[in-house]
Amino acid sequence: MLKQKDMEDSMLYAHKNFMDNLEKSLDILALELKQAKDMTVRCNDEWCNVTESFIDDMHKNLYAISEPRWLPDGDSHRLKQLRTRIRDLYREFAHIKGGHS
């Protein structure tokens, strides 16, 4: 029983680290989009392609995370918030990309 508890603790720690890093990545993306809004030329082809690819990868990562039975409610809520946030950032990106001339 102790080994199972150690395994769950280890998985929880790895899960928390992964979620922390995903959240940091979303923060960087949000900053990039904020800066892009302030630029006159908002979206060159290279920036748009790279940003859209990054958003797609983040979306896939966030939706690929399963919620283990031992995941605390707070972490489950955090995952839902990050999923909502990536959808919002994609909407923001689409608006910026739509202003591309």
NORFEN-V360812 format. One record per residue. N is the residue number from 1. RES is the residue in one letter. PSI is psi in whole degrees, -180 to 180 (NA if undefined). OMEGA is omega in whole degrees, -180 to 180 (none if undefined). NEAR is the number of other C-alpha atoms within 8 Angstrom. Layout:
[[N/RES/PSI/OMEGA/NEAR] [N/RES/PSI/OMEGA/NEAR]]
This chain:
[[1/M/-36/179/4] [2/L/-39/179/5] [3/K/-39/178/6] [4/Q/-42/179/7] [5/K/-42/178/8] [6/D/-41/178/8] [7/M/-46/179/8] [8/E/-42/178/9] [9/D/-42/179/8] [10/S/-44/178/8] [11/M/-40/179/8] [12/L/-42/178/9] [13/Y/-45/179/8] [14/A/-41/179/8] [15/H/-45/-180/8] [16/K/-44/177/9] [17/N/-45/180/8] [18/F/-47/179/8] [19/M/-41/178/9] [20/D/-44/-179/8] [21/N/-37/175/8] [22/L/-41/180/9] [23/E/-41/177/9] [24/K/-40/178/8] [25/S/-40/177/8] [26/L/-36/176/9] [27/D/-43/179/8] [28/I/-44/179/8] [29/L/-45/180/9] [30/A/-41/178/9] [31/L/-43/178/8] [32/E/-45/-179/8] [33/L/-37/178/12] [34/K/-43/179/8] [35/Q/-37/-180/8] [36/A/-35/178/10] [37/K/-33/-176/8] [38/D/-8/-178/7] [39/M/150/178/7] [40/T/-52/175/4] [41/V/102/-169/7] [42/R/-39/-167/12] [43/C/98/172/12] [44/N/165/-174/8] [45/D/-44/-178/6] [46/E/-47/-179/6] [47/W/-44/180/8] [48/C/-46/-178/10] [49/N/-45/-180/8] [50/V/-44/-179/8] [51/T/-43/179/8] [52/E/-40/177/9] [53/S/-42/179/8] [54/F/-44/179/8] [55/I/-44/179/10] [56/D/-44/179/8] [57/D/-43/179/8] [58/M/-42/179/10] [59/H/-47/179/11] [60/K/-44/-180/8] [61/N/-45/-178/8] [62/L/-36/-179/10] [63/Y/-11/178/8] [64/A/-13/-178/6] [65/I/122/174/6] [66/S/157/180/5] [67/E/99/180/6] [68/P/154/-178/5] [69/R/-26/-177/4] [70/W/3/-180/5] [71/L/126/179/9] [72/P/151/-179/6] [73/D/-38/-180/6] [74/G/-39/179/6] [75/D/-36/177/9] [76/S/-43/178/10] [77/H/-41/180/8] [78/R/-42/178/8] [79/L/-43/178/10] [80/K/-40/178/8] [81/Q/-42/180/8] [82/L/-37/177/10] [83/R/-41/177/11] [84/T/-41/-179/8] [85/R/-41/-180/8] [86/I/-36/176/12] [87/R/-42/179/9] [88/D/-41/179/8] [89/L/-35/177/11] [90/Y/-40/177/9] [91/R/-44/179/8] [92/E/-43/178/9] [93/F/-45/-180/10] [94/A/-37/178/8] [95/H/-44/178/8] [96/I/-45/-179/13] [97/K/-37/178/10] [98/G/-27/178/6] [99/G/-1/-179/8] [100/H/131/179/9] [101/S/NA/none/4]]
